[in-house]
């Protein structure tokens, strides 16, 4: 029997193999930037004989790992099917093109989840395979495959990272009491979900006020060896001498983006502790995201106070929102809210979230949507 599934009888099988590709790709969540997350399986006679995922930039791609494993079986691959959630690359970068590896392996069929919007690929990978006589099918679990790499596609299109704004608030819309106390608004289940969200990000952006008041760690709390770059944006650089973010390790690094000629003594102290200091004349959300885009960040998490959050939203540096709502009421007209003034006067000017989803996380509610 051919390794290529029959359209009428094996649609579920085809979807199942593509889902395996997606799950394999997720094993490298947060570690592949500036590359996308990709997984691949090779199937013959309805048996997976090869599988792999792309671990990080500079390492072989998913298809190469899958092909290596399949070739070790000694099987003829002409009637095998390679599944991959993203179109095989067709250009020389840090590694040779996967399209050529597939052709050289003699694989007869390829099933692709989503085509690659990277202009270096953009359909040419599939074209190369077809011109070599390989049967190519595209669009399998396409929406799931697109969502998996939505940050990569956004950066390729705009040159900027995909921005996620995360916040937790009480039922009456407060992120802290009138005294500034905020631990903890949400339950442990929500906090664990946030730690997992961080795993998938390349950087976390916060402001100086958050450092002064909350002294956060902004790490993944042991969920992964990967920790996003922790980015502090501050105009005054009026930051405490001692803070959790100044603890630098091989996996936990901090970047302070600030203006030149402010608090020079503290800057030197932080440099001595291996904290990176970047002085820019413009530290707007756009300038910060441009810098992170140049560093190859695909996805960035905004974990900041209302003022910086409002600026990021106004400059369109936020594409997605995670809003955790705790069933608590604390009141107080002066208690801070998650987003500062956006300069809107009419309800018709409100920022709408598209494709919103509501779920329950422990006792809390989570609203996720796209701006």
C-alpha positions in Angstrom: 0.0 0.0 0.0 1.2 3.5 -0.8 2.3 5.7 2.0 0.2 8.5 0.5 -3.3 8.4 2.0 -6.4 8.0 -0.1 -8.5 11.2 -0.1 -11.9 9.5 0.6 -10.9 7.1 3.3 -7.8 8.6 5.0 -8.6 12.3 5.6 -8.5 11.7 9.4 -5.1 9.9 9.1 -3.7 12.8 7.1 -4.9 15.3 9.7 -3.5 13.1 12.4 0.0 13.1 10.8 -0.1 16.9 10.4 -1.1 17.2 14.0 2.0 15.2 14.9 4.1 17.7 12.9 2.6 20.6 14.9 3.2 18.8 18.3 6.8 18.1 17.2 7.3 21.7 16.2 6.1 22.9 19.7 9.0 21.0 21.3 11.2 23.9 20.3 8.8 26.6 21.4 10.6 29.9 22.0 13.9 28.6 20.8 13.8 28.8 17.0 13.9 32.6 16.3 14.4 34.1 13.8 13.2 30.8 12.3 9.7 29.3 12.5 8.7 26.3 14.5 8.6 23.2 12.2 8.0 19.5 12.7 8.0 16.7 10.1 7.0 13.0 9.9 7.6 10.5 7.1 5.0 7.8 6.7 5.1 4.6 4.7 2.3 2.0 4.8 0.6 4.0 7.5 3.7 3.7 9.8 5.8 6.7 10.9 9.4 5.8 9.8 11.0 9.1 10.4 10.3 12.3 12.5 12.0 15.4 13.6 11.7 19.1 14.5 13.8 22.2 14.0 15.5 22.8 17.4 17.0 26.3 16.8 18.5 28.5 14.2 21.7 27.1 12.7 20.6 23.5 13.4 19.2 21.2 10.6 15.6 21.7 9.7 12.8 19.3 10.7 12.7 17.6 7.3 16.4 16.7 7.5 16.0 15.0 10.9 13.0 13.0 9.6 14.8 12.0 6.4 17.9 10.8 8.3 15.7 8.6 10.5 13.7 7.3 7.6 16.8 6.4 5.6 18.2 4.4 8.5 15.3 2.0 8.0 16.6 1.1 4.5 13.1 1.5 3.1 12.4 2.7 -0.4 10.9 6.2 0.1 9.4 6.6 -3.4 6.0 5.6 -2.0 6.5 7.3 1.3 4.9 10.6 2.3 6.7 13.5 4.1 4.4 15.6 6.2 5.5 19.1 7.3 3.6 22.0 8.9 5.4 24.6 6.8 6.5 24.6 3.2 10.1 23.3 2.8 12.7 26.0 2.3 14.2 26.4 -1.1 17.2 28.7 -0.4 20.6 28.5 1.1 20.8 30.1 4.5 22.7 28.7 7.5 21.7 25.3 6.2 21.1 23.9 2.6 17.5 23.9 1.2 15.1 21.2 2.5 13.6 20.9 -1.0 16.8 19.5 -2.3 17.1 17.1 0.7 13.6 15.7 0.0 14.4 15.3 -3.7 17.7 13.5 -3.0 16.0 11.2 -0.6 13.7 10.0 -3.3 10.5 10.8 -1.4 7.4 10.5 -3.6 4.8 12.5 -1.8 4.8 15.7 0.3 2.0 17.1 2.4 2.3 20.7 3.6 0.3 22.5 6.2 0.9 26.1 5.2 3.0 27.8 2.6 5.8 30.0 3.8 5.3 33.8 3.5 9.1 34.4 3.7 9.9 35.9 0.3 12.9 33.6 0.1 10.4 30.7 -0.1 6.9 31.9 -0.8 5.7 28.9 -2.8 9.1 28.1 -4.5 9.7 25.2 -2.2 6.5 23.4 -3.4 7.2 24.4 -7.0 10.7 22.9 -6.8 9.2 19.6 -5.5 6.5 19.5 -8.2 8.9 20.1 -11.0 10.9 17.2 -9.7 7.9 14.9 -10.0 6.9 14.8 -6.4 3.2 14.9 -5.6 2.5 17.9 -3.3 -0.6 18.5 -1.3 -1.0 21.8 0.6 -3.5 23.3 3.1 -3.8 20.4 5.6 -4.8 21.8 9.0 -3.8 25.1 7.5 -5.3 27.4 10.1 -3.6 25.5 13.0 -0.3 25.7 11.1 -0.7 29.4 10.5 -1.5 30.1 14.1 1.5 28.1 15.3 3.8 30.5 13.4 1.8 33.7 13.5 4.6 35.5 15.1 7.1 34.4 12.5 4.8 35.4 9.6 4.2 38.8 11.2 8.0 39.5 11.6 8.7 38.4 8.0 5.9 40.8 6.8 6.6 43.8 8.9 10.2 43.4 10.2 8.8 43.8 13.7 8.1 41.1 16.4 4.6 40.0 17.1 3.5 41.8 20.2 1.4 40.2 23.0 0.0 42.3 25.9 -0.7 40.3 29.0 -2.3 41.6 32.1 -4.2 40.5 35.2 -7.0 42.6 36.8 -9.8 42.3 39.3 -13.4 42.2 38.3 -13.6 46.0 38.7 -10.6 46.5 36.4 -7.8 47.1 38.8 -4.2 45.8 38.6 -3.3 46.8 42.2 -4.7 48.4 45.3 -4.4 52.1 46.0 -1.2 51.4 47.8 0.3 49.6 44.8 0.0 46.1 46.3 -0.7 43.4 43.6 0.3 40.0 44.8 -1.6 38.0 43.8 -4.6 39.1 41.7 -5.0 35.8 39.9 -4.7 32.2 41.0 -1.8 29.8 40.6 -3.3 28.2 37.5 -3.3 31.5 35.7 0.2 32.3 36.8 1.4 28.9 35.5 -0.3 29.7 32.1 1.6 33.0 32.0 4.9 31.1 32.6 4.1 28.9 29.7 3.2 31.9 27.6 6.7 33.3 28.4 8.3 30.1 27.2 7.0 30.9 23.7 8.4 34.4 23.6 11.8 35.7 22.6 11.7 38.8 24.8 9.6 40.3 27.6 9.2 44.1 27.8 8.5 45.9 31.1 8.9 49.4 32.4 11.0 51.0 35.2 8.0 51.5 37.4 7.3 47.8 37.4 10.9 47.1 38.5 10.6 49.6 41.3 7.3 48.4 42.6 7.0 44.7 41.8 10.7 43.6 41.4 9.6 40.8 39.0 11.7 37.8 37.8 10.1 37.6 34.4 11.4 34.1 33.8 9.7 30.8 33.0 9.9 29.4 36.6 11.5 26.1 35.5 9.0 25.2 32.8 11.8 25.4 30.2 15.5 26.0 30.0 14.7 28.8 27.7 14.1 32.3 29.2 13.2 35.2 27.1 15.4 38.3 27.0 14.1 40.6 29.8 13.9 44.1 28.5 13.5 47.2 30.7 12.4 50.4 29.0 13.1 53.5 31.1 13.5 57.2 30.3 15.2 58.2 33.5 17.0 55.0 34.3 15.9 55.6 37.9 16.1 52.0 38.8 17.1 50.2 42.1 20.6 49.1 42.7 19.3 45.6 43.6 16.6 43.9 41.5 15.8 40.3 40.5 16.4 41.3 36.8 20.1 42.1 37.6 20.8 38.5 38.4 22.3 37.4 35.1 22.9 33.7 34.1 23.6 31.8 30.9 19.9 31.5 30.2 18.5 34.7 32.0 19.8 37.9 30.5 18.6 41.5 30.8 18.6 44.5 28.4 18.0 48.0 29.7 16.9 50.4 26.9 17.2 54.0 28.1 18.2 57.5 27.0 21.8 58.7 26.9 23.3 60.8 29.6 21.0 59.7 32.4 22.1 58.0 35.7 25.5 57.1 34.4 26.7 55.7 37.7 23.9 53.1 37.8 24.5 52.2 34.1 28.1 51.4 34.9 27.1 49.3 38.0 24.7 47.3 35.8 27.2 46.8 33.1 29.6 45.4 35.7 26.9 42.8 36.5 26.7 41.9 32.8 23.4 43.7 32.3 23.3 45.0 28.7 22.7 48.8 28.5 21.4 50.2 25.2 21.2 54.0 24.9 18.9 55.3 22.2 17.7 58.8 21.5 14.2 57.3 20.8 12.9 54.7 23.2 9.3 54.7 21.9 7.6 51.2 21.6 8.2 51.3 17.9 11.9 52.0 18.3 12.1 49.2 20.9 10.4 46.7 18.7 12.6 47.7 15.7 15.6 46.9 17.8 14.2 43.5 18.9 13.3 42.8 15.3 16.9 43.4 14.3 17.9 40.9 17.0 15.7 38.3 15.3 12.9 38.2 17.9 9.7 36.7 16.5 7.4 37.1 19.5 7.5 39.6 22.4 5.4 39.8 25.5 4.5 43.2 27.0 4.3 42.8 30.8 4.2 46.4 31.9 2.2 49.1 33.5 -0.6 51.1 32.1 1.4 54.0 30.7 3.8 51.8 28.6 0.9 49.5 27.6 -1.1 52.5 26.3 1.9 53.7 24.3 2.4 50.3 22.8 -1.2 49.9 21.8 -1.3 53.4 20.3 1.8 52.7 18.2 0.3 49.4 17.0 3.0 47.4 18.7 0.5 45.0 20.2 -1.3 42.4 18.0 -2.8 40.1 20.6 -4.1 40.5 24.1 -4.3 38.0 27.0 -6.5 39.5 29.8 -6.8 37.5 33.0 -9.8 38.5 35.1 -10.0 37.5 38.7 -13.4 37.2 40.5 -12.3 39.9 43.1 -13.3 43.5 43.8 -11.0 45.9 45.5 -12.4 49.3 44.5 -10.6 52.7 44.7 -10.8 55.5 42.1 -7.0 55.9 42.3 -6.2 52.2 42.1 -4.3 51.6 38.8 -5.9 50.1 35.7 -4.1 47.9 33.1 -4.1 50.6 30.3 -3.6 54.3 30.6 -5.3 57.0 28.6 -5.6 56.1 24.9 -7.0 59.5 24.0 -10.4 58.1 23.0 -13.5 60.2 23.6 -16.3 58.1 22.2 -17.2 54.5 22.8 -17.3 54.0 19.0 -13.5 54.7 19.1 -12.9 51.7 21.4 -10.2 49.2 20.4 -12.0 46.1 19.3 -10.6 42.6 19.8 -11.2 40.2 17.0 -11.6 36.4 17.2 -12.0 36.7 20.9 -12.1 33.5 23.0 -13.1 33.2 26.6 -12.0 30.4 28.9 -11.9 29.6 32.6 -8.5 29.1 34.2 -9.0 27.9 37.8 -11.3 30.5 39.3 -10.2 33.2 36.8 -11.5 34.1 33.3 -9.1 34.5 30.4 -10.0 36.6 27.3 -7.7 36.2 24.3 -8.2 38.3 21.2 -6.4 40.1 18.3 -6.3 43.8 18.0 
